[in-house]
């Protein structure tokens, strides 16, 4: 049978990580660390999964790309965080968790052979929004951010109604009710971005239009931003190691961390 865009969500769980590590006291404040073969120190990809910020989606499906990156010489820190439906999820808990998890790479490097001079932040879908939000706030010196079909413009998303009001739940109100918070949380309202950024998106993805427009605005604002269009791709091929599009993504991550 022909593989579809969403098949990665139905795969059996990937092999267990080398270690699961808590970065905070809440049961959902943890991440999975996977190390490549060899002594290291290894470059690191911090991975923030998507799922429209909802508790029904977790880090399991992102573990498959983490296994693949580790097989290609890149350590991965696949992070979980509180989401809508979890106690403490939404603003500010979801955002605080992701930033805390990213910063925790410094602590991981005390026990594992990680190269803190070669760290990239990857986020898919809503995880792309969280990664772009965390990038200018982390203590880490990032090589770059890779947003994969990311939610780069919350206002555009809200106007489209594609999220069924989930962004409003995330932020506790509509754009006209908490405008400052919407401007802070939406990557497209925080230009220029201070970190090298790749916006990777399928041209058949519902987020393509916003990614294309935001990339142009980000470059106009003076940021080091590249739009990477994946012709004919939907939403999940970008994180599916069985898809040809993943080869492109992996190649760009390897290049970024070389």
C-alpha distance (Angstrom), angle and dihedral (degrees) to the residues before:
residue distance angle dihedral
X1 . . .
X2 3.80 . .
X3 3.78 112.5 .
X4 3.81 114.4 -117.6
X5 3.78 130.0 -147.8
X6 3.82 94.2 -102.9
X7 3.80 99.0 46.3
X8 3.80 92.5 100.0
X9 3.82 88.0 68.4
X10 3.81 90.9 61.1
X11 3.80 98.9 46.6
X12 3.79 119.8 118.3
X13 3.81 110.8 -98.2
X14 3.81 115.5 -80.4
X15 3.81 121.9 -111.2
X16 3.78 113.9 -69.9
X17 3.81 117.3 -86.2
X18 3.76 121.7 -108.9
X19 3.78 88.0 -106.8
X20 3.79 139.2 -7.9
X21 3.80 110.3 -139.1
X22 3.81 131.2 -167.5
X23 3.79 115.0 -134.8
X24 3.81 94.0 -177.2
X25 3.81 142.4 9.7
X26 3.83 98.6 -94.1
X27 3.83 115.3 95.2
X28 3.81 89.6 -121.7
X29 3.79 94.8 51.2
X30 3.79 98.3 94.5
X31 3.76 141.6 102.2
X32 3.80 139.5 -158.2
X33 3.79 117.1 -119.9
X34 3.79 119.1 -156.9
X35 3.79 121.7 -176.5
X36 3.80 128.8 -159.3
X37 3.78 121.2 -125.7
X38 3.79 115.5 -84.3
X39 3.76 138.7 50.3
X40 3.81 98.5 -73.6
X41 2.93 146.5 161.3
X42 3.79 85.7 -144.7
X43 3.80 130.6 -159.7
X44 3.80 112.4 -113.1
X45 3.79 134.7 -134.6
X46 3.80 114.3 -164.1
X47 3.81 106.2 -153.5
X48 3.82 123.8 -155.8
X49 3.81 112.8 -170.5
X50 3.79 124.0 -143.9
X51 3.78 135.6 -140.0
X52 3.81 103.6 142.4
X53 3.83 89.1 -76.2
X54 3.82 90.9 -69.8
X55 3.81 128.4 143.4
X56 3.82 91.4 -132.6
X57 3.82 88.2 74.4
X58 3.79 121.9 62.3
X59 3.79 140.6 173.3
X60 3.83 96.7 -85.1
X61 3.81 98.3 95.4
X62 3.82 91.4 48.3
X63 3.79 88.7 57.3
X64 3.80 90.6 78.1
X65 3.81 93.8 63.6
X66 3.79 88.4 43.9
X67 3.80 90.6 56.9
X68 3.80 89.3 50.4
X69 3.80 94.2 48.6
X70 3.80 90.6 49.6
X71 3.80 89.3 52.3
X72 3.82 86.9 55.8
X73 3.79 95.5 51.8
X74 3.79 102.5 -90.1
X75 3.79 123.7 118.3
X76 3.79 114.0 -138.1
X77 3.79 132.1 -150.5
X78 3.81 105.2 -165.3
X79 3.79 106.0 -167.0
X80 3.77 132.6 -153.4
X81 3.80 122.8 -158.2
X82 3.79 141.5 174.8
X83 3.80 112.2 -79.1
X84 3.80 139.5 -176.1
X85 3.78 105.7 -58.1
X86 3.82 93.6 31.3
X87 3.82 121.6 99.7
X88 3.79 104.8 -96.0
X89 3.81 94.6 15.4
X90 3.78 121.4 137.8
X91 3.78 124.4 36.3
X92 2.96 120.1 22.8
X93 3.81 102.1 -2.9
X94 3.81 98.2 60.0
X95 3.80 91.7 48.9
X96 3.80 94.3 43.8
X97 3.80 90.7 51.1
X98 3.79 94.7 52.1
X99 3.79 93.4 48.2
X100 3.79 91.1 46.3
X101 3.81 90.6 49.9
X102 3.81 92.3 50.3
X103 3.80 92.2 49.0
X104 3.82 89.3 49.3
X105 3.81 89.8 73.5
X106 3.81 86.3 84.0
X107 3.81 89.0 60.2
X108 3.80 92.5 45.3
X109 3.80 89.3 55.3
X110 3.80 89.7 61.9
X111 3.80 90.4 67.5
X112 3.82 103.7 23.9
X113 3.83 132.5 50.3
X114 3.82 98.4 -104.2
X115 3.79 125.0 153.8
X116 3.81 106.5 -133.9
X117 3.80 90.3 -168.4
X118 3.81 90.1 64.0
X119 3.80 108.6 51.8
X120 3.80 127.0 137.4
X121 3.77 129.6 -176.4
X122 3.82 118.2 -136.9
X123 3.77 125.2 -171.9
X124 3.79 131.8 174.8
X125 3.81 123.6 -150.1
X126 3.82 107.2 -41.7
X127 3.78 85.4 5.7
X128 3.79 87.0 61.5
X129 3.80 89.4 58.3
X130 3.80 90.5 49.5
X131 3.80 92.4 46.8
X132 3.80 92.5 50.6
X133 3.81 89.5 47.8
X134 3.81 93.0 49.8
X135 3.82 97.6 44.0
X136 3.83 98.4 80.0
X137 3.80 91.8 40.2
X138 3.80 103.0 50.5
X139 3.80 123.8 100.1
X140 3.81 89.4 -134.6
X141 3.81 122.4 100.0
X142 3.78 98.7 -125.4
X143 3.79 124.0 -155.0
X144 3.77 87.1 -152.4
X145 3.78 150.7 -52.1
X146 3.79 123.7 -101.9
X147 3.80 112.9 -160.4
X148 3.82 110.8 -165.4
X149 3.81 111.3 -159.4
X150 3.77 84.4 -30.1
X151 3.78 128.5 -173.7
X152 3.79 93.3 -117.0
X153 3.81 99.4 162.9
X154 3.80 116.8 40.7
X155 3.80 92.9 -176.3
X156 3.80 91.4 55.3
X157 3.80 89.9 47.8
X158 3.80 92.3 50.1
X159 3.80 92.2 48.9
X160 3.80 90.7 51.1
X161 3.83 92.3 50.9
X162 3.81 87.7 -144.3
X163 3.81 90.6 132.0
X164 3.82 93.8 53.1
X165 3.79 90.8 -127.4
X166 3.79 96.5 -52.6
X167 3.81 94.2 130.4
X168 3.80 88.1 55.9
X169 3.80 89.6 52.4
X170 3.80 90.2 47.1
X171 3.80 93.0 54.1
X172 3.79 99.0 32.8
X173 3.78 98.3 -116.8
X174 3.78 149.0 21.9
X175 3.82 123.4 -70.0
X176 3.79 91.3 -99.5
X177 3.81 92.2 47.9
X178 3.82 98.8 51.5
X179 3.82 102.5 14.8
X180 3.81 96.7 159.2
X181 3.79 91.3 53.9
X182 3.80 92.3 48.8
X183 3.80 90.0 51.2
X184 3.81 91.3 49.3
X185 3.80 94.8 47.2
X186 3.81 98.5 43.4
X187 3.82 112.2 84.1
X188 3.79 91.0 -152.7
X189 3.81 90.2 62.4
X190 3.82 93.6 51.1
X191 3.81 100.5 67.0
X192 2.93 136.4 -175.9
X193 3.78 97.6 46.5
X194 3.81 110.8 -146.3
X195 3.82 95.8 -147.1
X196 3.79 128.9 68.3
X197 3.79 105.4 -95.9
X198 3.79 136.3 -164.1
X199 3.80 116.7 -162.8
X200 3.80 104.8 -160.9
X201 3.79 115.8 -174.9
X202 3.78 140.1 155.9
X203 3.78 114.5 -117.0
X204 3.82 89.9 -132.3
X205 3.80 92.2 52.6
X206 3.81 119.5 109.6
X207 3.81 87.2 -127.6
X208 3.82 94.8 55.5
X209 3.80 96.9 95.3
X210 3.80 93.1 51.1
X211 3.82 92.2 45.9
X212 3.79 92.2 50.5
X213 3.81 93.4 48.5
X214 3.80 94.3 43.2
X215 3.80 92.6 49.6
X216 3.80 89.8 54.7
X217 3.81 92.1 47.4
X218 3.81 91.8 46.7
X219 3.79 92.1 52.7
X220 3.80 90.4 46.2
X221 3.81 88.2 53.9
X222 3.80 90.3 55.0
X223 3.80 102.2 -101.2
X224 3.79 126.3 142.6
X225 3.78 95.3 -115.1
X226 3.79 131.8 153.3
X227 3.78 126.3 -169.4
X228 3.81 112.2 -146.2
X229 3.82 109.2 -165.9
X230 3.80 117.8 -161.3
X231 3.78 104.4 -156.4
X232 3.78 114.6 -129.4
X233 3.81 94.6 -4.0
X234 3.78 124.4 136.6
X235 3.78 129.5 -153.3
X236 3.81 107.5 -68.0
X237 3.79 106.4 34.9
X238 3.80 87.2 84.8
X239 3.82 91.3 67.7
X240 3.81 99.3 34.2
X241 3.82 113.8 100.3
X242 3.82 88.4 -158.7
X243 3.82 92.0 60.2
X244 3.79 125.1 85.9
X245 3.81 89.7 -130.5
X246 3.79 90.3 64.5
X247 3.80 89.5 62.0
X248 3.81 88.0 61.0
X249 3.80 92.2 47.7
X250 3.79 93.8 47.1
X251 3.80 90.8 48.5
X252 3.79 91.4 54.2
X253 3.79 92.4 47.9
X254 3.82 92.0 49.4
X255 3.82 89.3 48.8
X256 3.80 91.9 48.9
X257 3.80 92.4 52.0
X258 3.82 98.2 40.4
